[in-house]
Amino acid sequence: MDDKSDDMISGILNGSDEFILLFIDIISRIIEMFAVLLIFGSVVRGSARYFLVKDPHDKDDIQKFSGFRQYLGQCLLLGLELLIAADVIRTVALDLTLERVAGLGSVVRLIHLGFRFSKLGRLSG
């Protein structure tokens, strides 16, 4: 190897903490982008299937709409889980302060309560 490569490798190894933190930040941002693309793609795909595709197996519009809601709900839930995972990674690895952990816990708790009310609404109505 040449001197330039040796300098780059030694720089990475000497600043390994900074490199690891940068790597973790990049990974968490990739997870966030994937989650946003998943949510956006599922809305586009689900809407296209609901409005454009005529399925002969669907008996009525209520059944079709129910399938549409179920598909969107599953994809949104997966996207939210990925966003929370990325935020947990970033909080624990990069910015572990009491304020960030409390804020993250509050967001997770609010989402959990929202899902609980959503389930209660489906059971009662």
Phi, psi and omega in degrees: 000155179271174183295326181296317178295319178298320179295320180295315181294316180293327176294320178292317182290324179289322178259041187296328178297315179294321179296317180295317179296320177296318179298316179296319178297317179296316180298316181294325178289325176295318178298318178297316179297319178298319180296316180295318178296323178297314180296312180298314180297323180290325176294316180295312182294315180296319179294318179297317178295322183288316186270333188253329186267128176261111181260120181291345181278341177285124183283323182207176182292331180294317178295320179295316179294322178297318176295321177298313179297319180295316179298312180296320179298317179295316181291321177296320179297315178297317178297318178296320178297320178293320178297319178293320178299317179296320179292322177296316179301312181295319182294313184290319186274325190251323190223064184276085174238160181297322180297315181294317180295318179295318178296317178296318178297322178294317179297315180298319180294319178296319178296319179298316178295322177299318178293323179295315178295325178296317178294320178297320179296322179290325180288321183275334184243000000 
